[in-house]
C-alpha cells in the first residue's frame, strides 16, 4: 500500500493544468442560458398560453393538454437549437440522489424530431428497481414520472432535462420531491391564513432556501489508492497525520490554485444552468471547501442543489479531483454538512422572519417567529429523524457539528424580547392605548436588527432574518428535512389560526387574541430554547432535565416517523399516507443496514488482504534481522519482542474480523 501511495503522489505532482473556458467575464451575459423557465416561456409562448401556464403554476393546478403541447413545441425548438438530441424526465427516487432515462427527439418513422405534450407531462420508467419500501413488488414494474412545472427545465449536455415527480401505478409517491411539494403547499395555505389576519392583500407565502454545501476535493490518484474511500465514501482505517486542522489556518485561507481553477470551472457551469452560486471558501479541514448559492424558492433550491452536486462531481473528474460529500470521510477531521437557511416570504415581498421598523409588522414577525419555535418544540423528534443518515451519525455531536439534541438558538436580544412579551402579556389595554408600546413590541427593531449572535453549536438557529437548520448532512437531499420543517410549521400555524379565530368569535380584540396565543407558546416551548455551548457535556445533562431526547443513531431516530403523532400529521395535511410513511422508514432502515454492511465488508477486506499481509511481510524482515543479529552474537531481544507483538496483533485482527463476519450473518 505504501507503493500505491508513492505512485499516487507521483501522478498528483505530474498533473497538467486544466484549462478553464471562461467565455466572458460578465456572468450576466450567460447566466441561465441553458434554462427554459418562465422568462423563456414568456418570450416563446403565445400570451394566452403563457398566462395559463403561469396561473397553473401559481395555484398548483393541472396544465391542460393543449397548453402542454404548446410548451412542448416551444421547449423542443429551444433545446434543438442549442444542440439537444435527447430529453429526460429528471427525478429524485428514494435513493438520495437523482435518476434519468434519456429518449431521443428523433422519430425514425417520420424522419423528424418530435416532442409531444404527453411526453412532456408524463413518462413511464420501470419502477421495480427503485426503492419502494414494500409499496411495489418486483413484478409490479409500472411507475410514472410527471412534470413539475414549478421547477424550470434545463439543458444538461445535449439532453433536455425535465424536473418531475415519481409515483407508482397506484398513485403512491416513490420520490423525495412529491412530499416536499405537498408540504410547501401546506405551509403556503397555513401561512397565508395567518398573514391575512394582518394584511388581506397577501395571497401566497413562499418558503425560501439557501443551502451551504460543504465537500472535500481529493486527487483521483490518492482516492483510487484507498479501497475504503472508493467503496464506502469514507476511510475505515488510517493514521492521523502530524498536521491536520489543529493550526486553524485552513478556514477562509487562500484557495489553492488547482482548486480555484476547479471552482471557477464548476461555477461557470452552474451559472449557465441558472444556479445562483455566490460564495466559495476554504472550510475548516484540509482539502475541505464550501459553495453557497443565493436564496431561492425551496423546491427550485433543492433541485439546484442536487444538480449542483452532480456538476461539481463531473467538473471534479475533468480536473482529476474526486469530490466527497460524505458527512465524515476522514476520522479526526471535521465532516461536511449542508446548512439549510430557511425563511418564509409573502407574495408582497415581506420576509416574515425579518424584524421591521413598524411595530404592527413586528407583531406579524413575532407571530411567525414564536410559532416556528413552538413547532420545533412539538416535533423535535420528527425534525431529528429528517436528518438521520448513516453518515450523519458520525458527524452530529462530534464537537464539529450540532449535537443530536434538537434545540433552538435565538440570541440574548430575542430572548429578552420574548421574556418581555411573556411578562407584559397581562397588561390591560384601554381604548386609545398603544398596545405595541405597552407590550414592548415597538422596541424590537432597535434591539435585534443585525444584532443576533451566531451559535455554531446549535442545530436550529435564528440568524436575524431566517432560521438556519445546521444539522443536515453534506450528502443529504434537502427535500426530506425541508418537507418536515415546512410541514410542522404549517401545522403549528394552522393551530394558531384556529385558536385566534375562535377567540375573535368570542369577542376578543384580534391583536390581543394573537398575543395571548404567543404568550402561551412562549411558555410551552421554553425547554427547546438554548443559548449555550451545544458541544458541552453540561448541555447533555441539562437537555435530559428538560425532557429533550439525545438520539445518537439513525435507526432509533427514524422511529419518530411512524409515531401516531407523526402519522396523523402527515395524513392531516395530505403530505403522505400512513403506507407511504412506513415505506420510507423501511427504505431508510434498509439503506442504513446496507451501508453499514458495505463498510464492514471493506474493513474485512482491508484487514485480511492488505493490513495482515503487510504486517507479515514486515514481520519476515524482522525475523531475518533477528536471525542475523543472533548469528553475529548481538542481542536481538527488542526485535524478537516486536515480532511477538506483531503476531499478537495479527491474531487479534483475524479474530475480530471473524467475529464481525459472524455477527453480520446473524439475523437481528
N, C-alpha and C positions, 0 to 999 in steps of 0.2 A: 504493500500500500504506500510505502514511502516513495517507491519508484514512481507510482502513479501521480503522487503529489508533485514530485520534481518535474515530471513531464508536463503536468498541468500548468505549473508556474512558467515553464519554458514557453508553452503555447501562449500563455497570457502576455508575456513580455514581447512576443513576436507579432501580436495582433496589429494589423494595419488600421489606420484611422478611417472611420466610416464617414463618407460624405453626407452632409445634411442638406437636402434640397429646400432651402428657404426661398421660395419663388418671389416673395415680396416682403419687405419689412413691415408693411401695413396689414395687420390682422383683419381689419375691417373690410379689406378688399376681397378676402376669400372665406371669411367666417360663414359657416353654414352652406357652403357651395354644394355640398353633397347631401343636402337635406331637402326633402319635399314636405314642407309644413304649411302652416296657414298662409304665409306670405306668398308662397309658390302657388297655392290653390287660388288665392285671390287674383293672381295675375294670369292664371291659365284657365280657370273655370268661368262659365257664364255667371253673371251676378246672382241670378236666381238660384243656381245650383250651389254656389258658394254660401249663400245665405242659409240654404237648407242644411248644408254640412256644418256650418258654424253653430246653427241652432241645435242640431242634434248632439254635437259635442258638448255644448254648454249645459244642456238639460238632460244629459245621459240617455238620449233617445236613440232608437234604431234608425239607421240610414236606409232609405228605400232603394229598390233595385235600380231604378233609372238613374238616381243620383250616384250610386256605386259604380255604374257603367261609365258615367261621365268622369268620375275621379280616376277610374282605372285607365281610361283612354289618355287622360292628361298625364298621369304619372308614368305610363308606358312610354309616351313620346319623350318626356323629360329624361327618363332613365336611358333609353336607347340613344338619344342624342349625346349622352355622356359616356357611351361605350358599354352599357349594360347588356348582357346576353341572357341573364337568368333572374329569377325572382325567388324569394323565400319568405315563408312565414316564420318570423323570428320570435321564439317563445322561451319561457323560463320554467321548465319542468321542476319537479321537486328533487333535483339533484344538486341544487345550489348554484348552478350555472345557467347557460343558455343552450338552445338547440335550434337546428335549422335543417331543412331539406330543400335543395335547390332544384327548380324546374325551369326549363328553357322557355323564353318567349317564342322561339321559332316553332311554327307548326308545319311539320313535313308534308302534310296532305295539301295544304293551301299554298305552301311555299312562302309564307309571310309571317311576320311577328304578330302574335295575338296576345291579348290580356283582357279578360272579361271581368265585369264587376263581381261575378260569382267567385272568380278566382282570387280577387282582392279580399272579399269579405270572408270566405271560408275555404279551408283546405282539410284534407283528411290524412294526417300522418298515422303510422302504426303506433298505437298507444300501449301495446303489450309489453314492450321492452323498457318502458319508463316506470319509475316507482309509483305505485298506486295504493300501497298500504292495505291491500286486500279488496279495494273497491272493484278492481277488474282482475279476472283470471287471464292466464297467458293466451288461451284460445279466443278470448273476447278482445280482439285487437283494435276495434274501431275507436278512434278518438278524433276530435275536431279542434282545429285552431281557428279562431275568429278574430278579425281585425279590431284592433284597439285604436280608434281614430283620435283619441286624446293624446297619443304619442306620435310624433312625426316619423314618416317613412324616411329611410336614408339609403344612400348608395355606398356599399362596402365592397371595395374592389370593383368587380364587374357584376355585382349582384344587388338588385333592389331588395332591401330588407324591410319587411312589414311587421311592426310590433303587433303581437297577437296574444290572446289568452288561449288556454289549452283545457279542454273539457272532455269528459268521457262521452260515449254514445248515449248514456242515460242521463247526462247533464251534470254529473259531479265534477267539481274543479280538480284538475290534475297539475296545477301550476302554482306559482307564488304570486303572480300578478292579479289573478281574479279576486282573491280575498282582499288584497290591497285596494283595488278599485272600489270594492263594496264598502270597505272601512272608510275610504275617503269620501264616499257619498254619504255615509252615516254622519261623519263629523261635519260635513257641509250642511246637511239638514239641521242637525242639532245646534251648531254654532250660529247659523243664520237666525233661528228662532230666538236665541238669546240676544243676538245683536239687535234684532228688531224691537226689543224692549227699550233700546236706546235710540235707534235710527231706523225708521221704516224704509229708507232708501236702499238699505243693504239687502241684496237679493241672493248673494252667494258668498261663501267663505272657502278659501283655498288653502290647503296645507302646503307649506314650502319646506324644502330640504336642501342642505348643503353638506356633502359627505367629505370628510378629510381622510383620504386614502393613504395609508402607510404601506410600505413594501420594502423588501430587500432586493438589491441588484448584485448578482454574483456572476463572475465569469463562467461561461459554459464549461470550460475545461475543468475548473475546480468543482463545479456542480456535478459533472459526469463522473468525477473521481469518487463521489460519495453515493454508494448504493442506497443509503437511507434517505438522503435528500431526494433522489430520483423516485424512489418507490413510495415514500411516506410524506414527503414535503418538509420533513424536519430531521434533524440529527438525533439518533437514539444513543449513540456513543460519541465520545470525544474528550478532548483535553482542553481546558480553558487556557487561552493564551496569556502570556505575562501581561500584555496590554490589551484591554478590552475597551470598555466605555468609562473606566474609573476616573480618567482625567477630565471628563465632561467637556471635551474640546471638539466633539463632532457636531453637536446640536447647533444648527444655524451657522456652521462653519462654511468655508469656501467649498463650493461644489466641485468635485474632481472633474477634470477636463473631459474625460471619456463619458462620464455620467451626464455631464452638462450637455454634450452633443446628443446623447440618447434622449434626454429630457426635451430638448428643443425639437427633436425629430417627432416624438410622440405627441407633443403639444400641437404641432402643425396639423397632424392627422386628426387630433381631437377637435381643433377649431374648424376644420373642414366639415366635420360631422356635427357641428353645432353644439359641441360640448364646451361650456364656458369655463375652461380651466384657467385659473388665475395665479395661484400661489405654488411655488416649489421651494423646497429647502431640505437640508440635511436633517435627519432625525437623531435621536439620542445614541443609538448603537452604530458602530462602524458598518458601512455599506447599507445603512437604512435611510430611507428618504420618504418624503410626503408630497402629494399633489392634492390641491384643494380647488374645487370649482366655485363659481358663484351660485347663489340660491336659485332653485327652480321649483316648479310645482312637483310634489313628491313623486308621482308616477313617472314623469319625464326624468326627474333627477335620478331615480333608481335605474331606469333604462339606460341613462347615460353612464351611470357608474358601472353597470355590467358591461356596457360596450367599451368604456374606457379601460377596464381591466384587461379586456381582450386586446385592445390597441396597444397597451403598454407591453403585454406579453409578446405580441408579434413584432413590434419595433425592437424590443429587447433582443429577440432572436437575430434580427438584422445586425445589431451591434455586438453579437456574440455574448450577450448577457442573459442569464436566466433570472426571471423575476419571481420572487417568492412572496405570496400573500398570506402564507400560513401564520397563525397567531403567535407561534413560538418556534421558529425554525432552529434557533440556537440557544441551548441552555447557557445561563449566565449573562445573556444579553437581553435587552428589552425586546418584547414582542411587538407585533403590529396590530393596531386597532383601526377602526373606521368611525371616528366621532360623527354622530348624526346631529347636525344643527337644525332644529325644527321650530317652526312657527306657524301661526295661522294669520292669514291676511284676507281682508274683505275685498269685494269687487269694487269698493270705493277707494281702495288703496291704503286702508288703515291696517297697520301691523298691530294685532290685538295684544301682543306682549311687549309693546313699546310704550313706556310712560309718556304722558303728554304734558304740555303746559296748561291744559284745560282740566279743571277739577272734575267736570262732567265726564270727560273722556277717561279720566283716571279711574272712575268707578267701573267703566267698561273694562279697562285694563285689569283692575283688581279682580273683577268677576272671573275673567279667564285665567288669571294667574293663580288665584286661590283654588278654583275648580280643578285645574290641572294637578296641583299638589294633592288635592283630595283624591283624584283619580289614581295617581301613582300609589298613594297610601292604600286605597281599597284593592288595587290589583297588582301589588308589588310582586307577588309570586308569578303572576302571568307575564309581567314585564321581564322578570328574570328568566323565565322559560323561553322567551322570544329570542334571547341572545345566547342560548345554550348550545354549544357545539363541542365536539371532542377537542378541537384546537383551542377554543376559548377557555377550557378548563385549566390549561397550563398558564394562561395569561391573567385571568381575574384573581385579584388578591395576592399577586406576586410582587408587591411593592413597586410596580411599574405601571399598573393599570388599576382602575377602580376595583374595590372588593366585590365579592359575590352578593354582599348585603345591599339591597336596594335602599337608597336614601336620596333626599333632595337637598341640594345646597342653594340657598337664595342670597347669602351675604348678610352682613350685620345691618346694613341700611334697610333692606327689605324686611328683615326680622323685626326691626324696630317699628316699621310701618304696620306690619300685621299685629304686633303686640298692642300698638296704639289703637288700631281698629277694633280689636277684640275688647280692649278696656273701655273704649268710648261708645261701644255699641248701645248701651242703655241710656245714652243721652236723650233727653226729651226734646223733640223738635217742635217748636211753636211756629205758628203761621208767620211767615216773613223771615224766619231764621235761615241762615246759610248752612244747610245740612252738611255740605262738604267741609266747611270750616270747622264745624263742631266735631266732626268725626276725624279731622286731621288729614282728610284726603287731599285737600288743597295744597298740602306741603310736599306731596310725593315727588314732583319733578325736581324740586330743589334738593331733595335728599338723594335720589338714586340715579339721575341721568348720568350715564358713563361712570358710575361710581361702584359698580359691583366688582368684587374681587374675583379671581379665577382659582377655584379649588380643584386642582388636577386630580385629587384623590376621590372626587365624588362621581358616582355613576350617572347622575342626572342633575345638571347644574343650570341655574339661571344665569345668563351672561349679559344682561342689560336690555336685550330686545328679542331674546329667543331662549329656548332650553336646549342644552347640549347633552345628548344621550351618548355617554362615553364608553359604555360597556360593550358596544357592538364590535365583533371581531373583524380582523382585516380581510379575511376571505369570505365573509358572510354576504348573503344577498340581503340588502336593506329592506326588501319588501316585507319580510316577516316581522322584524321589530317595528317597522313603521305601521303595518296593519294593526298590530296590537296597541301601539301607543295612540293612534288616531281613534281606534275603537273604544278604548277605555275612557278617553276624553269625551267622545261622543256620548257615551253612557252617562257620565257624570254631568255633562251639560244638559242632557235630557232630564235628569233628576232635578237639577237646579231649576230649569224652566217650569217643570210641573209643580214644584213646591212654591215658587214665586207666583205663578199664575193662580194657584189655589188661595194664597194669601191675599192677592189683589181682589179676587172674587169676594173675599170676606170683608173687603173694605180697607185693607191696609194700603198706605201710600206706596207706590211702586218702588221708589228708591230705598225706602226703609225695609220693604219686604226683601229686596236683594241683599241689603247689608245684613239683615238678620240671618239669612241663609249663609252668607260668607262667614259671619262670626261663628256659626255652628261648625262650618267646615274647618275653620282655623283651629278650633279646639280639638276636633276629632282627628285631625291629621298631623298634630304636633309631633308624634312619635317618628314620622318619616323624615322630619327636617333635622339635618345635622350639619354643623358648620366647622367641625374639627378635622383631624387627620384620619382619613379613611383607611390608611395603611396600619394604624396603630393597633396593638393588642387591646388597649383600653376601649376602643370603639367596638371590638368584637363582644366584649363583656357588656358594654352599655347597650348595644343592639339587642342582645339577649334579654336584658331587663325590659327593654321597650317592646318586646314581642316581635322583633323583626328577624326573619329567618336568614341563616347563613348557609345556603345550599351550594356546596362546593363542587358538585359534579353534575354532568348533563343528564344522566338517567333519572336522578331524583328531581332535578329542576323541571323537566318536561311533564312531570305528573300534574303540574298545575293546569295544563291544557285541558285535561279530562276531568277536572273537578266539576261538581254540579254547578257551582257559581260561574265558572268559565264557559261551560257548555250552554248555559242559559243565556249568557251574554252574547255569544256568537250567533245563537239562533234568534234572539230577540231582534238584533239589527240585520238579520239575514246575510251575515258575512260568510258563515259556514254552517252546514248542518252537523248534527251530532256525529253522523257517519263520517263526514269529511274531516272533522277534528280528530277523531280517533285514528283515521287512516294516516293523517300527517304525523301523529305521535308514533305510530308504528314505523313509519318511514324514518323518522329521526332516530329512533332507538336502533333500528336495523343498520342505519348508516354509521352510528356510533360504534356498534359491535364490529362491523366490517373494518372500520378504520383502525380500531384497536388490534384486531386480528392481523391486519397488514403490518402494523408496527411490530407485533410480536414475532411474526414470521421473519421480518427484516432483522430483528435482534438475534433470532436463532441462526439465521444465515450468516450474518457478520461474525457472530461468536464462533460458530463451528468451522466456517470456511475461510475466515480471514484472520481473526484475532488469535485463535488457538494455533493454526499453522505458523503464524508469525512468532508466537511465543515458543513453539517447539524449535523453530529454526534458530532463534536466539539461544535457546537452551543448549542446542547441539554445539553452537560456537563456544558456549561456556564450558561444556564438557571437554571439548578439545583443549581449551585453555587450561582447565583444571588438571587434565592428564599431563599436559606439557609442563606445568609448574611442578607437579609431583615428580616427573622424570628428572627435573633439574634440582630436586630437593628443596624447592621453595614452598613455603606454607600456602596451601590453597583453600584454607578453611572458609574464607569470605566468599570465594567463588562457589564452593560446594553449597554453602548456605543459600546463596542466591538461586542456584539450581533447584534446591529443595522448595524454596518459596514459590518459584515458577510452577513446579509440579503441583503444589497445593492450589495455586490459583487456577490452573488448568482443570483440576478435578472439580473445584467449586463451580467454575463456569459450566462445565459439562453437566454437572448435577442440576444446576439452576435451569439450564435450557431444557433438560429432560422434564423437570418439574413443570415448567411453563407450558411445554407441549402437551403434557397430560392434562393440565388444568384447562387448556383450551379445548381439549376433546370432551371434557366432562360437561354433560348437559346441565344448564343452570335452571 
